[in-house]
């Protein structure tokens, strides 16, 4: 049995997909709370706070296997410390390192969950919740990639003829807008109010649209195939 097959088997025994309801709840909370907390006293820090909740959920859902859990804990702890330092002291270097580590944890979690989904043999609430989590995590990961692109290449994204950039009055407004752009790109809605500039930003945006469509097609086909197979086996 391969490493990926062993990983999927242990996830099934530990009902890892079911535990991703915590991940789904944390992502939905992010979507709801980001606009609502804009005028809260801590509104400028709402994105890193909500992101920390998602990172904690990622650690929780990766606890099925010890080596994966330790990787998740190491990445999560380093990310939380980096975010605290970066947003507390205003250090852009600490924030960038923390966001890179956080992206690593969320990307790793996405791949682990996707492996379990692709190797699942039944269609139930666990697989559906897991499938939704993967889709939303893809959008969140791309939003973090776009944020890093702006750090390394200012002017990578434009809106209304002006480059998107962080503001001192509301540091969370930029990641909020990039998350919005990521979701409309993932779903290929493409309102056009935010546009990528430069090769890296344009290729990243187009790859997200492609990944979003391929994932939906493969996931739905996989679920339908499993459902039909289970029905015939009854």
Secondary structure, DSSP 8 states (H G I E B T S, - for coil): --HHHHHHHHHHHTTHHHHHHHHHHHHHHHHHHHHHTTTSTTGGGHHHHHHHHHHHHHHHHTTTSHHHHHHHHHHHHHHHHHHHHHHHH--HHHHHHHHHHHHHHHHHHHHHHHHHHHT--S-SHHHHHHHHHHHHHHHHHHHHHHHHHHHHSTTSEEETTEE----SS-THHHHHHHHHHHHHHHTT---SSEEE-SHHHHHHHHHHHHHHHHHHHHHHHHHHHHHHHHHHH-
